[in-house]
Amino acid sequence: MPGSEISSSPSSTTFPRISFLNSAINMSLFQIGPREYPDPPYSQMCDDQSWRTYIDSQVYICGGKSPREVIRPYNRDFVRLLHDIAHYHVQGQNPVKIIAINDLSWSDFGDDRFAYHTALVSFPSVTSLFLDKVHCSCNELYTLLRSYTNLQTLNIQRLILDSNSSFLFQPNFRGPPSFIKALDLDVDSCSPSLLPLLSSHSHIPFVLDRLESLTIIGQSGPIIGRADRFAAIVSLVAMPLELSLIVGRIEISDETPYLDVSHVTDLKFTVYLDPGWSYCYSLRWWGHVIDRRSADLQKVTICIQGRNSPSLPAEDVPYWTYLDQALCGKPSFRQLCFQVSMSGQQSQQSCQDLQKALRRRLSGVIKRYGALGRISWLDDGGQPFSPVP
């Protein structure tokens, strides 16, 4: 069991997680890619401008292939098409507002790498950018983000940055940096250089002064709580903004610095019930975070996840009590939510058993907010349901 002592007392609008791989983005958007060979071909589309009949506000650039396909050669007409779309105007404006790029390496373009990047940064009206499984240099990432001066939503997942690249600042941008409102980061697989870039006031390619929603998760594993990696996250969260904050599962250690959630109004965090009981570290850590500086919190959502039947040991009760006391010790929340998600063959029964265990372990806060009608139980999809008696 982690730790041997527990001290007697622990010291806006929610933005959904956005991914172009789910229903948040219209999958009927115009899909193109450097290894696509459509009919009619890109060359013909460029010659007769027929692509204009397909173009809308969203463009999806896919560099991958299905598992059954043979890797196709690079289509050199792709860059020409991308250039034409970027410079297309309807009533004086380019119609493309959303760009999603998936499974694409800038190195795939060979000698056309510079031409591709030049075309990509030429879109003047982009407000939302989604990057998933993208491999580029630090300078290419910086200039891409800095070029979209109207950018408001940024989602980065499974990013790989060239380790031997350095930042080369470009002075000839169209206007001032964009003001990001929603930032969504997958930090378990992002290059270590990404977080320092996003938290550095001198190097950051956009402005975070109007940030409303920050999501930090680990897609393929927990967020590493090591001090040198987590410090950049602490810096992002500590900004003096009214913020909606979603934090995924963290691999807590003794060196994990605490988040300052003084200005967070809507907090959602994950506790993963692992068999090794390391979740007790998370309970103690989040209890300290909430008790320490969280005066503006209006809504808290606790996501409890695990596998198979969660038979909680009696030894974890002090850690749940610590979190319970922290939640009870704050000014009244507008809402307290518990989102329970269990995987395994008997997941429904596991969820019901876990609900009963949680009501015993968090009895103080559940009694307090239950009497006010401010407790909600959510399923895996975030939909309310009635808990078992």
Secondary structure by P-SEA (a helix, b strand, c coil): cccccccccccccccccccccccccccccccccccccccccaaaaaaccccccccccbbbbbccccccccccccccaaaaaaaaaaaccccccccccbbbbccccccccccaaaaaaaaaaccccccbbbbccccccaaaaaaaaaacccccbbbbccccccccbbbbbbccccccbbbbcbbbbbccccccaaaaaaacccccccccccccbbbbbbcccccccccccaaaaaaaaacccccbbbbccccccccbbbbbcccccbbbbbbbbcccccaaaaaaaaaaaaacccccccbbbbbbbbcccccccccaaaaaaaaaaaaaacccccbbbbbbbbbccaaaaaaaaaaaaaaaaaaaaaaaaaaaccbbbbccccbbbbccc
